[in-house]
């Protein structure tokens, strides 16, 4: 009999709220300096899937009155997972568009696909598309690291995580979460469904030795300043900026639990807080994020755990979840900032293909939030992806937000 696993809370809530217009995909893009051998890459990735069997799953069929969705674990893929695209002027752009516009089906195992685009800057771009109802970006990166090790025969174990000094600093009082947060002001929408993305490479921001804040805090402040700047330009009334921030406490080695493993916290900054001197704003943000990360909390909060309790047919709970989501739309956070941090794996594909020189992630950007900022660092560079809902912003708006973010991130390189 095929093994079945009930949907965890995050998976169920996502499954309830699926929309064809804005698919719940995670896009991961890895740039390698050399070419890949197609049969060898396919073999390595398929073996990596078997080494992480929790990826090999599909949604199990069930009757309308069932009380849970369930994942059905499979012995192997139901469909072709790895494809190859030849060189072309717009080949990478088209692969990105496919990653945003079409999610791997939940009815086919696994809910992930890998497209290798050849001839990108003389090398290869690996574009992974992940159905976020089933998996998150760090989990799929773990699978890709296993594939790199199988492909190259070289060790792709994760580097040791950075050591953070524990500072028992009480966090400053935060603005009330009952206040309606700012929305990203509309730009020039494209009036077409789905998401768009822009990626760029930036230098890592510097900070003074012994600073009481991290790069993540600099990214948070830069995001807040960018959105406040954008909203001022578009005449929006000042409101508290509330940023959703995923926190991932999982190990990065082969024991890493595969699935949706992050929990979400919300960092709120009042308009007047953005006017204080930057060193003070950075320290205040650092104290606030440290306190939020330290608090034990269910992945989506206590309310989601209650909504997904199997006390009624799952279709009834789905209707209730969608209704509550619509009602809570005005209190949805302003934007999502997901900082993957330093990529822990070398992603070394061997002598001919080489190590990853850039890794981008982008998370779904559904309305009413409509904007996600995702960052990762590789080879001493910061890789930024801005992803937005086309019903909120256009391509020129995305470029403007990128320029504002670069400016404000540079401004966080302050000295005391």
SULMOCOR-V449505 format. One record per backbone hydrogen bond with DSSP energy under -0.5 kcal/mol. CO is the residue of the C=O (numbers start at 1). NH is the residue of the N-H. If there is no record, write none. Layout:
<<CO,NH> <CO,NH>>
This chain:
<<3,73> <5,71> <8,12> <9,13> <10,14> <11,15> <12,16> <13,17> <15,18> <20,23> <23,25> <24,132> <26,28> <26,130> <27,362> <28,128> <29,360> <30,32> <30,126> <31,357> <31,358> <32,124> <36,38> <37,41> <38,42> <39,43> <40,44> <41,45> <42,46> <43,47> <44,48> <45,49> <46,50> <47,51> <48,52> <50,53> <52,55> <53,56> <55,57> <55,111> <56,74> <58,72> <63,66> <64,315> <66,314> <69,7> <70,60> <71,5> <71,73> <72,58> <81,114> <83,116> <85,118> <88,91> <90,94> <91,95> <92,96> <93,97> <94,98> <95,99> <96,100> <97,101> <98,102> <105,108> <106,59> <109,78> <109,79> <110,112> <111,131> <113,129> <114,83> <115,117> <115,127> <116,85> <116,118> <117,125> <119,121> <120,123> <123,119> <123,120> <124,32> <124,126> <125,117> <125,127> <126,30> <126,128> <127,115> <128,28> <129,113> <130,26> <130,132> <131,134> <131,135> <136,140> <137,141> <138,142> <139,143> <140,144> <141,145> <142,146> <143,147> <144,148> <145,149> <146,150> <147,151> <148,152> <149,153> <162,164> <165,167> <167,169> <168,170> <176,179> <183,185> <187,189> <194,390> <196,388> <198,386> <200,384> <202,382> <208,211> <214,218> <215,219> <216,220> <217,221> <218,222> <219,223> <220,224> <221,225> <222,226> <223,227> <224,228> <225,229> <226,230> <227,231> <228,232> <229,233> <230,234> <231,236> <232,235> <240,182> <240,242> <241,243> <241,269> <242,244> <242,334> <242,335> <243,267> <244,337> <245,265> <247,249> <247,263> <253,256> <259,136> <259,261> <263,247> <265,245> <266,268> <267,243> <269,241> <270,273> <270,274> <271,274> <272,275> <273,276> <277,280> <277,281> <278,282> <279,283> <280,284> <281,285> <282,286> <283,287> <284,288> <285,289> <286,290> <287,291> <288,292> <289,293> <290,294> <291,295> <292,295> <298,301> <299,264> <301,305> <302,306> <303,307> <304,308> <306,309> <309,311> <313,316> <313,317> <314,318> <315,319> <316,320> <317,321> <318,322> <319,323> <320,324> <321,325> <322,326> <323,327> <324,328> <326,329> <328,331> <329,332> <335,244> <336,338> <336,373> <337,339> <338,340> <338,375> <341,377> <344,159> <346,356> <347,349> <347,356> <350,354> <353,34> <354,349> <355,33> <358,31> <360,29> <362,27> <366,369> <366,370> <370,389> <371,336> <372,374> <372,387> <373,338> <374,385> <375,340> <375,341> <376,383> <377,343> <378,381> <380,204> <381,378> <381,383> <382,202> <382,384> <383,376> <384,200> <385,374> <385,387> <386,198> <387,372> <388,196> <389,392> <389,393> <390,190> <390,191> <392,187> <393,190> <394,398> <395,399> <396,400> <397,401> <398,402> <399,403> <400,404> <401,405> <402,406> <403,407> <404,408> <405,409> <406,410> <407,411> <408,412> <409,412> <410,413> <412,414> <414,208>>
